[in-house]
């Protein structure tokens, strides 16, 4: 999801909300688009949560789609009880569990809504890391340089990878 604001008018905003209400097959993608384009503003709502409650409050979403809605409401500063009141099928404990996942960097599409014997069951996933062997001497040198610049080798590597892929795109 982009962090840049995409300007849309009232008609486009209404179309997104209508698409969501009528096409639950791709609900997650429509919710992401509503959030990305802030499709509540042209309709006069102060927040996503307010628009959600007004337009979709009576709808029980599929379990795998709920994290998208809950994440946005938590981002807007709503507490667990307020989220539970606005999202049908989400209780305070689930809102709290999703907030924990959100704060730990788990994307909404990968967040888990299920529990097993009162502990979270995470969705299986492939590794999201890359292992590069630079050797112990080079690594120590890189760590010292990174520390001097108040960062980490991992952060520098991630930025370098992202920059290179931007060049390739």
Buried (B, 14 or more C-beta within 10 A) or exposed (E): EEEEEEEBEEEEBBEBBEBBEEEEEEBBBBBBBBBBBBBBBBBEBEBBBBBBBEBBEEBEBEEBBBBBBBBBBBBBEBBBEBBBBBBBEBEBEBBBBBBEBBEEEBEBBBBBBEEEEEEEEEEEEEEEEEEEEEEEEEEEEBEEEBEEEEEEBEEBBEEEEEEEEEEEE
